[in-house]
Amino acid sequence: MRDFARSENTAVQAQLDRLAQLSVPDGRLGLGTIRALLDRLGNPHERLPPVFHVAGTNGKGSTCAFLRAMLEAEGYRVHVTTSPHLVRYNERIRVAGELISDERLAQLLGEVLDAGEDLNPSFFEVTIAAAFTEFARVPADACVVEVGLGGRFDATNVLEKSAACGIAALGIDHERFLLAPEEGVPEAPLARIAFEKAGIAKSGASLVTLSYPEIASSEIEAAAARHGAPLAMCGREWSAAATDLELHYADRHGELALPLPTLPGPHQPENAALAAAMLRHQDYVPVSARAIASGIRSAVWPARLQRLAPGPLTGDREIWLDGGHNPSAGEILGRHFAGQRLHLVIGMLDAKDPAAITAPLRGAISSVTVVPVPGHDWHPVGAFADGSRAAEDVPAALAALPQDGLPVLIAGSLYLAGEVLRLNAELPD
């Protein structure tokens, strides 16, 4: 599966067409290709501002959003690379606070693709090489880098130094890539996931994590010791608890009474606390309690329990959008919509399990409408429960729903979420 991308800018599209021709590195492990590519580009990853490197199954993107908002609230210029994009490829590369321009993106992708033409890099390896190349050229005070998949062999893990590394929520996802048998690594699924994510640990940089079951915690502890990374785990070196009024945070530096995030969802206080802990367990970029609080209030992260604004797609109907596609994401949706009734419009890649989303929502679902995921192989209506219906696309699905006042949840894929945002004219910026 490839991360297809389209642009209205012809120069950018020419380079995206070249990206689309790259082979998928099916079964290829290791960082050799990305290192060779970066070497040809002058090793820009060795000249970045202090880096905050974030892995996790769920929540890593939100944690990056909180980190960026907190750092910017302190007045810092911040580079950010996250994935996937929702509507525009430019979303993957934010340079000193602004999405990379089309003109610069076309030049940059051309440069990187030319440099690696004989290396057969992947879509993601080219993207990370491009991001790091631009980040090394434009002055900034900090970088926020989201891991793409796993951690140990992710292209971002060419970074040899970090201000702090973080691990968000753990769960089972990308089984084909992350759970393939390998000698000398854990076999139990959650232990293996923890082992892979903890592969981003760096010598001397705090490895800041949430609290996990013992089978996962022990793997993270071993990785921290193996890499010489001071471990800061929730429930031990720091703590956080959300009430109805505030987020109470505490660590060796003291206690903070923080606001609750404006990002919806019962999981977001945890992600905000992880971002705060990462900032407070490093000494490269000072960030005040005031900036941490301000960042919690101002952070945005589209397509994660996002209530869509009135627009061409939604009209005045209450419609929620979530790109979650694994059991952990489904659990969050189930908690958020507990005690409610809703119509579910769902599109899922054929490699994902529909029950991951539908089972936690079973008590809330009034109807299920199955739609395609544009540009990808997807589950047809027969993969869902009896009584589910099919629609040719999201607008058709919404038009067929009864006007009964129930909210609508569109879920199952970030690729589908990007199409929904485009249709509703809500472009992430």
N, C-alpha and C positions, 0 to 999 in steps of 0.2 A: 504494500500500500504506500502511495506517495502523497505528500502534502501538496496537492495541486494549488496553484496560485494564478490569479488573473489581475491585470492592471489595465486601466484606461490609458495609461501613458505608453506609447508605442515603444519607446526606448527601454523602459522597464520590462514590458512584455517580451521583448526580444530576448532579454536575459532570463526571464522566467521560463520561456520556452526551452532554453538551453538547460536550465535546472531540471525541467520535467523529463529530459532525456537521460538523466543520470540513472544508473542501475541502483536497485535496492540492495544494500549490503546484507543479503539474507545469509545468516550464519557467520558473517565475518565479525570476529571479536578483536578488540585491541584498539590502541590509539595510534598505531603506526601511520595510517594514512593522514589523519588530521595533523599529526606532528610534522610529517613531510611537507604538507601543504603550508603550514604556518612557517616552517623554515624558509620556504621559497618567498614568503611574504615578509621576511625579516623578523620573525618571531615576535609579533605584536603582543602576544599574551604575556610576555615578560615585562611589558612596559605599561601596564594598566594601573589606574588609581586603586586604592584599597578595594578588595572584592568581597562581597557578601554572596556566598554560594549556597543555593538552596535546593535540596532534593526532597523526595516524598512521593507517596502514591496519590494522595489528595491534599489540597491545601497549599502546595508549594507556590502556585501562582498568586494566590491571595496573600501569602506571606511576603512574596516579592512586592506586591502592591503596597502593603503596609510599610515595608522597608523603604521603598521609594518615597512614599508620602512623608514618613518621619524624617528622612534625611533632607528632603526638600523643604520641610517646615523649619529646619534649622538653617536654611539658606544655602545649602550645598547644591552644586551642579552634579547631576547623577546620570550615568549611563545605565541602560537597562536592556537586557535581552531575555525574552520569554518566548514560549511556544505552546501550541501552534498559534498562528494568526487566525482571526475570526473573519475579517472581511478583506483586509489589505495586507500583503506581505510586509509592508513598512512597519506594521505593529510589532514585528519581531526585533526591531533595532531602534531603540530610543536613544538619541545622542544628546547629552547634556540637557535633558528635559523635554526634547522635542522629537517626534517621529522623524526618521530620516526622510529627506526630501526625495521626490522621484528622480530628479536630476542626479543627485549624489548616489542614490541607490543603483541606478543604471550603470554609472561609472564603476562603482565598487564591485558589483556582481561581475561585471565584465572582467575586471582586473583579477578577481579571485578565480573565476572559471578558466581564464587563460592560463593562470599560474598552475592550476591543477589538472590540465586537460588530459595528461597521460597517467594520472594517479587513480582515476575512477573513484573520486570521492562521492559520498552520499549527499542528498539534498541538505540534510542537517549539518554535515561537516562543512559544506560550503557556506551555509548560513552563519555558523559560529565563527568560521575564519573571517568572514566579511565583518561581522559585528566586532570582533576583537581588533581587526585592522583599523576600523574607524575609531574605536574607543581609544586606541593608542595614539591617534593623530589629533584628536580634539581634546583640549584640556577639560578636566572635570575633577571632582573631589572624591567620588566613590563610584563603584560599579555594583549593580545587582544582577546576578546571573542565575537564571533558572535552569536546572538540569532538565534535559529533554526526556530521557528514558533511562531508568536505573540509576547509575552513578559511577560505578567502577569503570565501565567502558564507555560512558557517555562522552561525546566530543568536548563538552565543557571541562572535562576532568584533565585536560592538558595543563590547567592552572596548577602551578607549583606552590603558590603562596596565596593565602586568603586572610582577610581581616577576621572573618568568622565563617564557619560553615553551619548550616542548619538542616535538620531533618523534620519534615512535617508529618502528617498522619501516614501510617503504614496500612496497606491492605494488599489484596491479591489483584493484580492487573498485569497486562502484557505478558501472560504466562509463557507464550511461545518463545519470547526472547529472554525473560528473566529467570525462568524455571527450567531451562534446558539442562540436562544432566552434565555435570562437570566434576572432574576428579578434584578432591580436596576442598570442596565447598559444601555448605549445609544442604541437606535434601528436604527437610521440612519446609513447606512453602513460606510461612511467615519468617522463619529464620533466614531463608535464602534471600527474601526481599530485603530484610534488614541488612544482611551482609552486603548486598549490591549497593544499597543507598549509602551505607556508611563508607563505601569506597571513596567518597569525596573528602574524607578526613585528611588534614594537612598538619605536618609537624609544626607545633607551636601555635596553631590557630585553634581557638575554642570550637569544639563540636557541640552545638547547642541543639537539644532534642526535646520532644514531648515525652510523655510517659507511655510505655508500651508493655505488653505481656512479657513475662520473663524470657521466653524463648527468643524474642526479638531483642530485648534489652541486653542479654548476654552477648549477642553477636556485635552490637554497637559498642559495648564496653571493650570487647576484644579488639575491634577495629581501632578504637581510640588509642588503646595501649600500643597496638602494632605500629601506628603512624606517629606516635608521640603527640597526640592532640589532647589538650585538657578537655575533659568531658563535663558538660553542664546540662544535666537532665532534669526535666520538670519533676517535681516531687522530691528532689534531693538538693541540687544547687540553686534552684529557684522554684517558685510556686505562683500559681495564678488561679483565681476563683471569681466567677462572674455572678453577681446578684442581679436583681431586677433594676438596680440603679447604677451600678458601676462595675468596673473590672479591677479587682484588688490584686496587685502584683507585689512580689517580695523576692529579694535576693541578698547577697552579702553587702550590697551597697545601701540597702534600706528598703522601705516600702513605698509604693506608689498607689494613689487612688486615681484610676484612669477612667475615661468615659467608655461607654459601650460603643462598639463599632456601628456605623450607619450601614455598612454592608449587612444585608439580611442573612439569617441562618444561625442556628444554635452553635455551629462550629467556629464562627468567625472570632469570638473572643479568644479562643485558643490560638488561632493563627496570629492575631494581633499580639498576644502575649509572647509567642515564639519570636516574632520580629523584635519586640522590645528586649527580650532576653539576648538575642544576637547582638544588638547594639550595646547592651550593658556588659557583655562579656568580651569586649575587645577594646583596644587602646589606640586605634589608628584615627578614628573619626569621632570626636566627642559629640554626643547628642543629648540635649537636655530633656528633663521630664516634660517640660512644656511642649517641646517639639514632638515627643512621643505621643502625648495626648492629642495634639493637633493632627498628627498623621493618622491616628486611629479614626478621628472624625471625618477626615477628608478623603481617605483612600477609596478608590473605585476599582472594580474588577468586573468587566462585562461578562454576561452569559453564565454567571454563577449565581443562581437564585436572584435573577434580575427581573424586577417588574418593568415591563416594557412601557414606554411612554405612549400617549395617544399618537397615532401615526397612520400611514397609508395601509398598513397591515392590520393593526389592532382596532382602529376606530376608537371608541370609548370603552371597549371591553377590558376587563381585568385579565391580563395575560402575563404569565410568568415564563421565564426562559432559563433553562439550565442545561449545560453541556455535559453533565455527568453521565458516566457510562459503565461504572463498576459497582460492586456491592457497597463499598464505603460511601459512594455518592448517593446510591439509592437509600441507604440508611439515613443520611442527612435529609433527603427529600421527605422520607417518611416521618421524620421527627418534625419537620417544618410544617407539614400539612396535616398533622395528626388532628383528628376531630373535625376535619373539614370534608366537603365533597367537591370534586373537580372533574373536569374533562381532560383526559390525557391525550396529547398529540405526540407521537413518538416515532423517531427514526433511529435505527441502530445499525452500525456496521455488522456484517455477518460474522465477524470474529468475536463479537461480544455476546453476552448472555442476556436476553430480554428480561429474564426474571430478576436480574440485578436491580432493575428499576421498578418493574411492576409489582414484585412481591412486597417490598416495604410499603408501597402505596395502596395495597389491595383494599384496605378499609376505606380509602378516600375516593376511589375511582368510580365515577358515574358512567363514563364511556371511554373506550380506547380507539383512537384512529391512527392507523399506521401509514407513514409517508416514506418516500425514498430519501436517502442521503445523497444529495447531488454529487455526481462524480465518483461515487464509491459503490462497492458491493454492499448490499444491505439486506436485512431480514424482511421477507414478505409477511403479509398478514397471517399466513398459516403458522408462523413461529410464535404467535401470541395466543392468548386465551380465546376460547370460543366466545363469540359475540363481538370480537374486535372487527372493525371495518377498515377498508383501505381508501386512500385518497391519492390523487395523482401528485399533489404537492400541498404545502402548508396553507396557502390561500383557499384551496378547495376544501381542505379539512375544516378550516374555521367557518367557511360559508355553510357547511352542512350541519354544524352543531346547533342545537336548539338555543334559542334566546331565553334561557331559564335563570339567568343571574349568577350561575356558577362560574368560578374562575376557570381559566384554562392554563394548563402546564404544558409547555413544549419542551421535550427533553430527549436524551439518549445519545447525543453526539455533538461535539464542538463544531464539526463541519456543518451540521444542520443548523446549529445556533448562529454561525456566521451568515448563513443564507437568510435566516430570519431577521437578523439585524440589518442586513442589506435591504431586504424588502420593506422594512419599517423605517428606513432612512436614519438609523442610529449607528453611525460609523464611529468605532472606538478611536479616540484621539489621545 
